[in-house]
Amino acid sequence: MKLKFLVLALTLNLLPLEGQTSMEAKKILDAVAEKMSHFDNQQFNFTYVLNNRQEDIRQETKGKVVVSGERYKLDFMGMTQLFDGEKTYTIVPENEEITVSDNSEDDLGINPNELLRFYLEGYDYQMDIKQSVKGRSIQYIKLIPSEENPDIKHLLLGIDVRALSIYRLIEVGSNGTQTTLTLNNQMVNQPMAEDFFSFKPNNYPDYYINE
């Protein structure tokens, strides 16, 4: 089950509201989108957990993301993926291999270009539970696909209402699989070299580059 991960190049154009949509939930999501749209860059660590109790499966993986506009660098599952705005470079140290793709959707199961905007269209919104997590007030918003989705039953998006930032995304699959993505150590507008998202082949002299 794939979580489509959220982005910084946000658009505030939402689909027409459906009857199930809560105006209070929409207001919170609009505020998050508005704040995120002003960041030059954002970086965070994350924990990704896949859980299927019926199959007795639980997998936990940690990663790190740096995002600026459409560009990103993702460290996940022992690999690094770099998107420079035009091409995606997937670097696999274990195999000493680099795959180059023109398709920015060719991701590792987490696509930073979707992490901060996926909820802006295709869902109805409902207010859900509110929790206190280490002094942070986390309001969950239930996202229900506007059209029938054979894979996704619903999503729960946890928002830090004071910081207006995304804290956690829970995807509940139709087959009983639940995937949880928790963001940690979030930082914004950090100093960054101009070529940070540039692929430097000289750094990988012994790697096979598959183009």
C-alpha positions as semicolon CSV with decimal commas, in nm:
position;residue;x (nm);y (nm);z (nm)
1;M;0,000;0,000;0,000
2;K;0,141;0,330;-0,106
3;L;0,121;0,657;0,080
4;K;0,136;0,948;-0,161
5;F;0,352;1,190;0,021
6;L;0,254;1,569;0,050
7;V;0,458;1,896;-0,103
8;L;0,552;2,256;-0,056
9;A;0,442;2,393;-0,394
10;L;0,085;2,426;-0,274
11;T;-0,223;2,531;-0,462
12;L;-0,526;2,657;-0,277
13;N;-0,777;2,573;-0,551
14;L;-1,010;2,316;-0,398
15;L;-1,282;2,117;-0,564
16;P;-1,641;2,229;-0,498
17;L;-1,746;2,133;-0,150
18;E;-1,954;1,820;-0,110
19;G;-2,228;1,770;0,146
20;Q;-2,006;1,571;0,381
21;T;-1,739;1,837;0,404
22;S;-1,698;2,016;0,735
23;M;-1,633;2,389;0,696
24;E;-1,432;2,382;1,019
25;A;-1,206;2,108;0,880
26;K;-1,168;2,294;0,550
27;K;-1,070;2,611;0,735
28;I;-0,789;2,428;0,919
29;L;-0,656;2,268;0,599
30;D;-0,668;2,601;0,415
31;A;-0,468;2,763;0,696
32;V;-0,203;2,488;0,680
33;A;-0,178;2,521;0,302
34;E;-0,149;2,900;0,324
35;K;0,133;2,882;0,579
36;M;0,326;2,611;0,392
37;S;0,305;2,804;0,065
38;H;0,540;3,071;0,208
39;F;0,826;2,834;0,293
40;D;1,134;2,836;0,069
41;N;1,226;2,489;0,192
42;Q;1,134;2,234;0,455
43;Q;1,308;1,932;0,598
44;F;1,201;1,666;0,843
45;N;1,263;1,313;0,961
46;F;0,979;1,066;0,944
47;T;0,870;0,724;1,061
48;Y;0,673;0,505;0,822
49;V;0,481;0,212;0,969
50;L;0,286;-0,052;0,774
51;N;0,053;-0,262;0,984
52;N;-0,180;-0,546;0,883
53;R;-0,314;-0,731;1,185
54;Q;-0,497;-0,990;0,976
55;E;-0,170;-1,097;0,814
56;D;0,034;-1,034;1,131
57;I;0,260;-0,789;0,944
58;R;0,425;-0,485;1,097
59;Q;0,708;-0,299;0,926
60;E;0,868;0,022;1,050
61;T;1,111;0,233;0,847
62;K;1,266;0,572;0,914
63;G;1,367;0,833;0,661
64;K;1,455;1,195;0,594
65;V;1,327;1,448;0,342
66;V;1,443;1,790;0,222
67;V;1,200;1,973;-0,008
68;S;1,218;2,305;-0,194
69;G;0,942;2,380;-0,440
70;E;0,913;2,076;-0,667
71;R;1,266;1,958;-0,592
72;Y;1,344;1,711;-0,317
73;K;1,598;1,476;-0,166
74;L;1,464;1,165;0,005
75;D;1,661;0,914;0,213
76;F;1,448;0,604;0,266
77;M;1,496;0,225;0,289
78;G;1,871;0,248;0,240
79;M;1,835;0,446;-0,082
80;T;1,851;0,811;-0,181
81;Q;1,618;0,968;-0,431
82;L;1,690;1,310;-0,577
83;F;1,452;1,509;-0,796
84;D;1,615;1,819;-0,949
85;G;1,295;1,951;-1,104
86;E;1,343;1,762;-1,431
87;K;1,481;1,416;-1,359
88;T;1,465;1,168;-1,075
89;Y;1,785;0,996;-0,960
90;T;1,746;0,684;-0,746
91;I;2,077;0,597;-0,582
92;V;2,119;0,245;-0,440
93;P;2,452;0,210;-0,252
94;E;2,402;-0,162;-0,192
95;N;2,409;-0,230;-0,567
96;E;2,625;0,069;-0,660
97;E;2,361;0,158;-0,914
98;I;2,180;0,480;-1,008
99;T;1,857;0,485;-1,206
100;V;1,767;0,806;-1,392
101;S;1,404;0,871;-1,482
102;D;1,216;1,157;-1,645
103;N;0,911;1,059;-1,444
104;S;0,885;1,239;-1,109
105;E;0,618;0,985;-1,007
106;D;0,878;0,705;-1,012
107;D;0,914;0,726;-0,636
108;L;1,008;0,498;-0,348
109;G;0,652;0,473;-0,219
110;I;0,676;0,816;-0,059
111;N;0,664;1,113;-0,293
112;P;0,753;1,443;-0,122
113;N;0,596;1,631;-0,411
114;E;0,257;1,513;-0,286
115;L;0,310;1,529;0,089
116;L;0,176;1,878;0,150
117;R;-0,091;1,912;-0,114
118;F;-0,256;1,575;-0,174
119;Y;-0,555;1,661;0,046
120;L;-0,648;1,971;-0,153
121;E;-0,864;1,783;-0,397
122;G;-1,051;1,455;-0,425
123;Y;-1,164;1,430;-0,062
124;D;-1,450;1,528;0,166
125;Y;-1,343;1,645;0,512
126;Q;-1,480;1,565;0,857
127;M;-1,352;1,666;1,200
128;D;-1,227;1,366;1,398
129;I;-1,059;1,316;1,736
130;K;-0,828;1,563;1,907
131;Q;-0,522;1,444;2,099
132;S;-0,246;1,593;2,311
133;V;0,095;1,462;2,201
134;K;0,391;1,579;2,408
135;G;0,223;1,911;2,473
136;R;0,109;1,953;2,113
137;S;-0,260;1,980;2,031
138;I;-0,321;1,746;1,735
139;Q;-0,653;1,772;1,554
140;Y;-0,730;1,480;1,323
141;I;-0,932;1,539;1,009
142;K;-1,093;1,245;0,835
143;L;-1,047;1,249;0,457
144;I;-1,300;1,044;0,264
145;P;-1,241;0,992;-0,110
146;S;-1,501;1,190;-0,307
147;E;-1,518;0,905;-0,556
148;E;-1,514;0,535;-0,473
149;N;-1,158;0,413;-0,422
150;P;-1,095;0,036;-0,422
151;D;-0,775;0,073;-0,217
152;I;-0,842;0,349;0,037
153;K;-1,123;0,342;0,293
154;H;-1,027;0,676;0,444
155;L;-0,733;0,885;0,566
156;L;-0,671;1,059;0,896
157;L;-0,458;1,373;0,876
158;G;-0,322;1,494;1,211
159;I;-0,266;1,871;1,225
160;D;-0,074;2,058;1,493
161;V;-0,332;2,334;1,534
162;R;-0,093;2,576;1,703
163;A;0,194;2,538;1,454
164;L;-0,042;2,479;1,158
165;S;0,174;2,190;1,040
166;I;0,117;1,829;0,945
167;Y;0,210;1,587;1,221
168;R;0,080;1,250;1,106
169;L;-0,095;1,083;0,814
170;I;-0,280;0,755;0,861
171;E;-0,410;0,566;0,559
172;V;-0,671;0,297;0,627
173;G;-0,687;0,057;0,337
174;S;-0,990;-0,137;0,220
175;N;-0,796;-0,463;0,274
176;G;-0,728;-0,389;0,641
177;T;-0,377;-0,253;0,593
178;Q;-0,297;0,064;0,785
179;T;0,002;0,282;0,701
180;T;0,113;0,562;0,931
181;L;0,353;0,841;0,847
182;T;0,474;1,057;1,137
183;L;0,680;1,371;1,078
184;N;0,951;1,466;1,328
185;N;1,215;1,740;1,373
186;Q;1,056;1,970;1,118
187;M;1,263;2,273;1,013
188;V;1,188;2,538;0,752
189;N;1,381;2,799;0,553
190;Q;1,722;2,652;0,631
191;P;2,038;2,778;0,454
192;M;2,099;2,558;0,151
193;A;2,364;2,546;-0,121
194;E;2,240;2,640;-0,470
195;D;2,340;2,299;-0,606
196;F;2,193;2,100;-0,316
197;F;1,943;1,925;-0,545
198;S;2,187;1,882;-0,834
199;F;2,304;1,531;-0,922
200;K;2,686;1,509;-0,910
201;P;2,804;1,198;-1,099
202;N;3,163;1,255;-0,984
203;N;3,051;1,155;-0,634
204;Y;2,972;0,805;-0,766
205;P;3,273;0,703;-0,977
206;D;3,216;0,327;-0,948
207;Y;2,837;0,329;-0,983
208;Y;2,651;0,199;-1,285
209;I;2,421;0,474;-1,413
210;N;2,110;0,338;-1,580
211;E;1,952;0,600;-1,805
